[in-house]
Amino acid sequence: MVMNFDAICSKLKNENYKITPQREIIIHILLNNEDKHLSAEEIYDMAKKINPDVGMTTIYRTLDLLVELGVLQKLEFGDGRTRYELNNEDMHHHHHLICLKCGEVQEFEQDLLEALEEKILEKKDFLIVDHKLKFYGICRKCR
């Protein structure tokens, strides 16, 4: 399923959650920044510019709810901050390239592990349903 505003709202409604103005703001921020890996603090800063009454607790609760509903994935890049990414089921599996100097996170969308996954299934009768791969290094700007 492609994650868009209506699809996310439908998931919330199907689980009997209300579409509050604060949730709408958070959803729009996530959708408008889907190429980024935002932290709760970054989402909070953006939300406060739209509605100064949005609280940090609301941000955390909404992010936790969206993770629970499968809308978001929680990501850890070793910098002590949890980041979030839309869980777009139609998107090809991707990996993350993390710069150790500036912390920039880039996506790498080639899945070169398919042959390895097939070999594991063949040799170990183990069906891999997911994997997460992070590469740490130095980006072009920092070299």
LINBELDA-V979647 format. One record per residue. N is the residue number from 1. RES is the residue in one letter. SS is DSSP state (H for helix, E for strand, C for the rest). Layout:
n = [N;N]
res = [RES;RES]
ss = [SS;SS]
This chain:
n = [1;2;3;4;5;6;7;8;9;10;11;12;13;14;15;16;17;18;19;20;21;22;23;24;25;26;27;28;29;30;31;32;33;34;35;36;37;38;39;40;41;42;43;44;45;46;47;48;49;50;51;52;53;54;55;56;57;58;59;60;61;62;63;64;65;66;67;68;69;70;71;72;73;74;75;76;77;78;79;80;81;82;83;84;85;86;87;88;89;90;91;92;93;94;95;96;97;98;99;100;101;102;103;104;105;106;107;108;109;110;111;112;113;114;115;116;117;118;119;120;121;122;123;124;125;126;127;128;129;130;131;132;133;134;135;136;137;138;139;140;141;142;143]
res = [M;V;M;N;F;D;A;I;C;S;K;L;K;N;E;N;Y;K;I;T;P;Q;R;E;I;I;I;H;I;L;L;N;N;E;D;K;H;L;S;A;E;E;I;Y;D;M;A;K;K;I;N;P;D;V;G;M;T;T;I;Y;R;T;L;D;L;L;V;E;L;G;V;L;Q;K;L;E;F;G;D;G;R;T;R;Y;E;L;N;N;E;D;M;H;H;H;H;H;L;I;C;L;K;C;G;E;V;Q;E;F;E;Q;D;L;L;E;A;L;E;E;K;I;L;E;K;K;D;F;L;I;V;D;H;K;L;K;F;Y;G;I;C;R;K;C;R]
ss = [C;C;C;C;H;H;H;H;H;H;H;H;H;H;C;C;C;C;C;C;H;H;H;H;H;H;H;H;H;H;H;H;C;C;C;C;C;E;E;H;H;H;H;H;H;H;H;H;H;H;C;C;C;C;C;H;H;H;H;H;H;H;H;H;H;H;H;H;C;C;C;E;E;E;E;E;C;C;C;C;C;E;E;E;E;E;C;C;C;C;C;C;C;C;E;E;E;E;E;C;C;C;C;C;E;E;E;E;C;C;C;C;C;H;H;H;H;H;H;H;H;H;H;H;C;C;C;C;C;C;C;C;C;E;E;E;E;C;C;C;C;C;C]
